[in-house]
Protein backbone atom coordinates (compact mmCIF):
# COMPACT_ATOMS: atom_id res chain seq x y z
CA UNK A 1 0.00 0.00 0.00
CA UNK A 2 2.79 2.43 0.88
CA UNK A 3 4.56 1.61 -2.39
CA UNK A 4 1.41 2.54 -4.29
CA UNK A 5 1.32 5.93 -2.56
CA UNK A 6 4.96 6.54 -3.50
CA UNK A 7 4.25 5.61 -7.10
CA UNK A 8 1.27 8.00 -7.22
CA UNK A 9 3.35 10.82 -5.71
CA UNK A 10 6.10 10.13 -8.24
CA UNK A 11 3.63 10.25 -11.13
CA UNK A 12 2.14 13.49 -9.86
CA UNK A 13 5.62 15.04 -9.62
CA UNK A 14 6.40 13.96 -13.18
CA UNK A 15 3.13 15.52 -14.35
CA UNK A 16 3.85 18.79 -12.53
CA UNK A 17 7.37 18.89 -14.01
CA UNK A 18 5.88 18.32 -17.47
CA UNK A 19 3.44 21.20 -16.99
CA UNK A 20 6.26 23.44 -15.78
CA UNK A 21 8.44 22.67 -18.78
CA UNK A 22 5.53 23.21 -21.11
CA UNK A 23 4.83 26.62 -19.53
CA UNK A 24 8.48 27.63 -19.85
CA UNK A 25 8.44 26.57 -23.49
CA UNK A 26 5.36 28.69 -24.19
CA UNK A 27 6.97 31.64 -22.40
CA UNK A 28 10.14 31.42 -24.46
CA UNK A 29 8.16 31.19 -27.69
CA UNK A 30 6.03 34.20 -26.72
CA UNK A 31 9.09 36.25 -25.82
CA UNK A 32 10.77 35.45 -29.14
CA UNK A 33 7.58 36.28 -31.01
CA UNK A 34 7.29 39.68 -29.31
CA UNK A 35 10.86 40.84 -29.98
CA UNK A 36 10.85 44.21 -31.69
CA UNK A 37 11.85 44.12 -35.32
CA UNK A 38 15.11 45.88 -36.25
CA UNK A 39 13.38 47.72 -39.09
CA UNK A 40 10.85 49.11 -36.63
CA UNK A 41 13.66 50.28 -34.35
CA UNK A 42 15.38 52.08 -37.23
CA UNK A 43 12.13 53.84 -38.12
CA UNK A 44 11.70 54.78 -34.48
CA UNK A 45 15.23 56.26 -34.36
CA UNK A 46 14.56 58.17 -37.56
CA UNK A 47 11.33 59.63 -36.24
CA UNK A 48 13.00 60.56 -32.96
CA UNK A 49 15.82 62.34 -34.80
CA UNK A 50 13.33 64.18 -37.03
CA UNK A 51 11.33 65.23 -33.99
CA UNK A 52 14.51 66.38 -32.24
CA UNK A 53 15.57 68.34 -35.31
CA UNK A 54 12.18 70.07 -35.43
CA UNK A 55 12.54 71.03 -31.77
CA UNK A 56 15.97 72.49 -32.46
CA UNK A 57 14.83 74.39 -35.57
CA UNK A 58 11.87 75.92 -33.76
CA UNK A 59 14.12 77.05 -30.91
CA UNK A 60 12.51 74.84 -28.28
CA UNK A 61 15.90 73.38 -27.37
CA UNK A 62 19.44 74.74 -27.51
CA UNK A 63 22.28 73.44 -29.66
CA UNK A 64 23.87 71.74 -26.62
CA UNK A 65 20.59 70.04 -25.70
CA UNK A 66 20.21 68.95 -29.33
CA UNK A 67 23.69 67.41 -29.39
CA UNK A 68 23.17 65.59 -26.06
CA UNK A 69 19.79 64.22 -27.10
CA UNK A 70 21.09 63.18 -30.53
CA UNK A 71 24.00 61.34 -28.94
CA UNK A 72 21.65 59.59 -26.51
CA UNK A 73 19.33 58.46 -29.33
CA UNK A 74 22.18 57.19 -31.52
CA UNK A 75 23.86 55.29 -28.66
CA UNK A 76 20.69 53.33 -27.85
ABEGO torsion letter per residue (X at the ends): XAAAAAAAAAAAAAAAAAAAAAAAAAAAAAAAAABBBAAAAAAAAAAAAAAAAAAAAAGABBAAAAAAAAAAAAAX
